[in-house]
Amino acid sequence: MIHRFIICISVLLITCGGSNVLAQQPTADVKTVSAILLAKLLEASREVDRLIEAGYAKHNVTPNEPVGDQVFMRRVYLDVVGPQFTR
């Protein structure tokens, strides 16, 4: 799901300082750095999932069914830009 990926990347950049991972290992090859970033991304993804599930449980909310990328992008667009009013 693309939205989970975007959320996880955002959390990863905030919590890990983004490029600081690369700065910590200047001699590491690309595969090693990619593996480190992937591990941190998966860890952040699990944490986001845990927080969302805890919020759902706390407020007794049932999550919506997953939607396709086109529907998700339309919803995000409308959230960011707002509805288009007609006269």
C-alpha positions as CSV (number, residue, x, y, z in Angstrom):
1,M,0.0,0.0,0.0
2,I,1.4,3.3,-1.1
3,H,0.1,5.3,1.9
4,R,1.7,3.1,4.4
5,F,5.0,3.5,2.5
6,I,4.7,7.3,2.5
7,I,3.9,7.3,6.3
8,C,6.8,5.0,7.0
9,I,9.2,7.0,5.0
10,S,8.1,10.2,6.8
11,V,8.4,8.5,10.2
12,L,11.8,7.1,9.2
13,L,13.1,10.5,8.2
14,I,11.8,12.1,11.4
15,T,13.0,9.5,13.8
16,C,16.3,8.5,12.1
17,G,17.4,11.9,10.9
18,G,17.1,10.9,7.2
19,S,20.6,10.9,5.8
20,N,22.3,10.5,9.2
21,V,22.2,6.7,8.6
22,L,24.5,7.3,5.6
23,A,26.7,9.6,7.6
24,Q,27.2,6.9,10.3
25,Q,28.7,4.4,7.9
26,P,30.8,6.3,5.4
27,T,32.7,3.2,4.3
28,A,29.6,1.0,3.9
29,D,28.6,-0.2,0.4
30,V,25.2,0.6,-1.1
31,K,23.7,-2.8,-0.3
32,T,24.7,-2.5,3.4
33,V,23.2,1.0,3.7
34,S,20.0,-0.2,1.8
35,A,19.7,-3.1,4.3
36,I,20.0,-0.7,7.2
37,L,17.5,1.7,5.8
38,L,15.1,-1.2,5.0
39,A,15.4,-2.5,8.6
40,K,14.7,0.9,10.0
41,L,11.8,1.4,7.6
42,L,10.2,-1.9,8.6
43,E,10.7,-1.0,12.3
44,A,9.0,2.4,11.7
45,S,6.2,0.7,9.8
46,R,5.5,-1.7,12.6
47,E,5.4,1.2,15.1
48,V,3.0,3.2,13.0
49,D,0.8,0.1,12.7
50,R,0.9,-0.5,16.4
51,L,-0.1,3.1,17.2
52,I,-2.9,3.1,14.7
53,E,-4.3,-0.2,16.0
54,A,-4.0,1.1,19.6
55,G,-6.0,4.2,18.6
56,Y,-8.7,2.0,16.9
57,A,-9.0,-0.2,20.0
58,K,-9.1,2.8,22.4
59,H,-11.9,4.5,20.4
60,N,-13.7,1.3,19.4
61,V,-13.3,2.0,15.7
62,T,-13.4,-0.5,12.9
63,P,-10.9,0.3,10.1
64,N,-12.1,0.8,6.5
65,E,-11.4,-1.8,3.9
66,P,-8.2,-1.3,1.9
67,V,-8.7,0.7,-1.3
68,G,-6.7,0.8,-4.5
69,D,-4.0,3.4,-5.3
70,Q,-6.3,5.5,-7.5
71,V,-9.0,5.8,-4.8
72,F,-6.4,6.5,-2.2
73,M,-4.7,9.2,-4.3
74,R,-8.1,10.9,-5.0
75,R,-8.9,11.0,-1.3
76,V,-5.5,12.4,-0.5
77,Y,-5.9,15.0,-3.2
78,L,-9.3,16.1,-1.9
79,D,-7.9,16.3,1.7
80,V,-4.9,18.4,0.6
81,V,-6.6,20.7,-2.0
82,G,-10.2,20.5,-0.8
83,P,-13.3,19.9,-2.8
84,Q,-13.8,21.6,-6.1
85,F,-16.8,23.8,-5.9
86,T,-19.0,24.5,-8.9
87,R,-21.3,27.4,-9.5
